[in-house]
Amino acid sequence: MPVPDTPDPAAAGHHERLSVPLRWWVQGTMLVATFWLAFVVSTPGIVAWSATAFLLLVMVGLLAGYGAPRVDVEDGWLRAGRARIGGEFLGDAEPLDAAETRRVAGPGADARAYLLLRPYLKRSVKVVVRDERDPAPYWLLSTRDPEHLVAAIRVISGSGTAR
């Protein structure tokens, strides 16, 4: 039973960046280092360093861009990437484990659904959309903390707290 003076963590909302994991940065750096080694033994120094610097910038841009989407629940809105929807249009939200996420995103998917998925995040949340004008029947969102995201969505949608 919660202590009465303790605020509900879901009431504070949910804020998450879907950033790429550290291992992707390490692997990307090792790939650029491999190219540097190939360039340095086969081209003049200035070409090797220039090409390596360019590849490093490309890698940073790609990984930072791919990991840039945010999932936020605050002020009555659910924001996922560039999309947003008001809490009054949200239905039931359910946390999905890795196997269920694969099923819902793969063979069980609806082509009209809004998907914000990242392969390095195995769990997700499925949120039903109750707006008949919206062509998406549900949103499927990757997250590191599905239970907290579901609790925050239930607060803004009026579905109550986590069940």
Protein Blocks (a to p, Z undefined) as FASTA:
>chain_A
ZZfklccfklnopcddfbdcfklmmmmmmmmmmmmmmmmmmmcfklmmmmmmmmmmmmmm
mmmmmmmpccddeehiacehjbccdfklpccdddddfklmmmmmmmmpcfkbccdddfkl
mbdcddddfbfkbmbfbdcdddfblmlmmmmmmmmnonopaZZ
